Amino acid sequence: MSHALVIGAGPAGLMAAQELAARGLRVTICEAKPSVGRKFLMAGKSGLNLTKDEPIEKMLPHFYEAADRLRPILAGFDAGAVQDWTRGLGQEIFTGSTGRVFPRAMKASPLLRAWLHRLDQIGVELRTNMRWQGWEDGETLFEGPDGRDGIRADVTVLALGGASWARLGSDGGWVDHLAKRGVPLSRFAPANVGLHIAWSRHMLARAGTALKGVQFSAGPMTSRGRP
């Protein structure tokens, strides 16, 4: 293989491009939006929690039934590797009181700029405003700034996200292109839940205030809340 195509320029797509280029492939990233890493930047508005500084055996139970499937992935790129990667891009980090790791800048934009600069240095081509339209006659089709555009590649990586935030690029529309090719997929469904609680007057007076240091329980599962 000589040419790799990555569709989607969020963190997963950028990391895939980095690893493919490091192995000598010519890499093109196509992103539907005018700019890259939009959800990454949104996450950075609250400080950008990169990882948790703890050994894998302590981290895995937090993934519950997915722990066994994720074990080889997390072992291959663990919390230490995430921190080394961030420092390698020239970004200082620190570990908070709960073990969570953040960039010293407490935002995502400096890290993203450094990452994009690194990708440019190793020859990765980035094309924005390129919305994937499926495949035809051996080409991956896009609707681009100049109309219909086709790209031939030896391997294609789909890094298209879910359906959680259409405005930032995660609209789930890509599922239809795979369904047309007979790929068995589960349709996206809402994962959030609304709760109706009869709050006391004491709590109602504080409605809209961030809750810190809270632990929630549901059956056998417990989780610490974050601001």
N, C-alpha and C positions, 0 to 999 in steps of 0.2 A: 504494500500500500504506500501511496505517496501523498494523497490529498485527503484530508479529513474535514468534514463539515459539521459544525456544531450549531444547532438551532436553539436559540435562547441565551441571553447574556445576563442571567442572574449568577449568583455565586457558583452554582453547579456547572453551568455552561462555561464560565471563565476558568474554573479549575480543570474541567475536562480539556479545554483548549491548551492550558498550560502544560498538562501532562503529555498530551499528544505531540505538541511542539517540542517538548524536551526529548522525545524519542525520535525526532528527525522528520516528522511529517509536516507538510505545508498545511496550515490550518486556516479555515475561514469560519468566522462566527457571524450568524445572521440573527438580528433582533428586530422584532416587529415594531417596537416603540422607537421614538426619536433618540432616546438615550438609554444607557445600560444601568443595571443594578438598581432599579427603582424601589423594589421592596427592601433591598439591602440598605439603601439610604433611609428609607422610612424607619426601619428597625434601629438605625443609628440615632434617631431623634431621642430615644430613651436610654442612650448610652452604649448600645451595641454589645450585648452579652455574647462573647465569642465562644466560650466553653466554660466548663467548671474544672477547677484544678484539683482533680482527684483521680485515683487509680481506676482502671476500667472495671474491676470487680465491684467497686463501690458505686460506680455510675450505672452499670447495666440494669440493676433492679428497678430503676426509675422508668425503664421502657416497658415494664410488665411483660405481656405476652409476645412482644416483638423483640425481646432481649436476645433470644437465641439466633434470630435471623440477622440482627445487627452486630452481633459479637465480632465476626471477622472484619466487618467494615470499620468498626470503632477501634479494633486492635491494629488495623492497618494505618489508621490516621487518628491517633488518640489525642487526649488533651494536651500532652506535651508537644506533639507534632503541630497542633494548631497554633500553640504559642510560638514555637520556633519559626513557623511560616510567617506569622505576623511580624516578628522581630526581623525576619529576613527581608521584609519590605520596608524596613526602616521605621516601623511604628512601635513606640514604647507602649507597654501594657502594665496593668497592675491587677492584683487579686484582691477582691473585696472581702468583707468579713464573713460572707456566706460561702466563699470559695469561688464565686463567679469571677470570670476574667474579662476585663474591659480594656479598650485602647485608652491610653493616657489622655488623648484628646476628647474622649467621651462622645465621639461621633464617627460616622462611617466614611464621610467624604475623603479625608486624607488617606485612609487605607485604600479606598477604591481608586483614587488617582494614582497611587503608587503601584497598585496591581495592574491597572491599564497601561501604565508606562512600562512595566516589566514585560507584559504581553507584546507590546509594540516592539520592544528591544529584541525579542526572540522571533519576530517575524509574523506574528498572528495578525491576520486581516480582519477588521471589524466592519460590518456593514449594517447600518441601522435602517429603520423604516422598511424592513423586509418581512412581510407576513407570509408564513408558510401556507402553501395551497395543496400539498400532497406531492405525489410522484407521477411522472408520465414519461414513457419512452426512455427510461434510464436516467432521467433528470429529476432533481428535486426542484419543485416549482415554487416561486414566490411572487407575490404582488409587491413590486418595489416602487421607488420614486419615479421610475420611467416606464411603469407598466409591468407586463408579464416578464419574468426573468427566470431562467433555468440554470442550475448549477450541477455539474457532474462531479461526484466524489467517490472515492473508494470505500469510505465508511462514513456513516452519519450518526451523530449522537443527538438524541432528543433530550433537551434540558428545558422543558416547557412549563414546569411548575404545575400547580393544581388549578383550582377554580375559586380561589379565596378572595381575589381582589382585582377585578377586571380593569379598573382604572390604572393599575400599576403593571398590567400585562398578564396577570394570571386569570384568564377567562375560561379556560378549559375547552376552548373551541377546537383544539388540535385532536381531541378524541375522535371526532367524526372522520378525519382523514385515515386514522388507523382502522376504524370500524369498516370503512369501505374496502379495506384490504383483508378483511376477515380476521383481524387480530382480536382475540377475546378480551374484553375490557369490562370493568365495573364502572357504571356511570357515577359521576360525582353527585354527592348528596350533602345537604347541610350537616355540619358537625357541631355547630353551636347550640346552646339550649338556653331558653329564657326561664327565669324563676320568679314566682310571685310570692313575696314574703310580707307578712303583716308586721312591718317594723314598728317599734315603739316610738313615742314622741322624741325620746332621747336620741334614737338613731336617725329619725327623719330630719332632725335639726342639723345633722352632719352629712346629709345626702350629698353626694358629689365629691366628698373628701376621699383622698387615696387611703386605702387600708394597708398598713405595713406590719410585718411580723405576724401574719395571720396563717393559721393552718386549717385547711379544709379536709373533711373526711366524707367518704361515700362508700359504704360497705367496708371492704377490706383495704381500700386505697386511701392514702392520705397524701396531701401535697401542700407545700408552703405557698401562700399567695405572694405575688410580687406587686409593687406599686403600679 
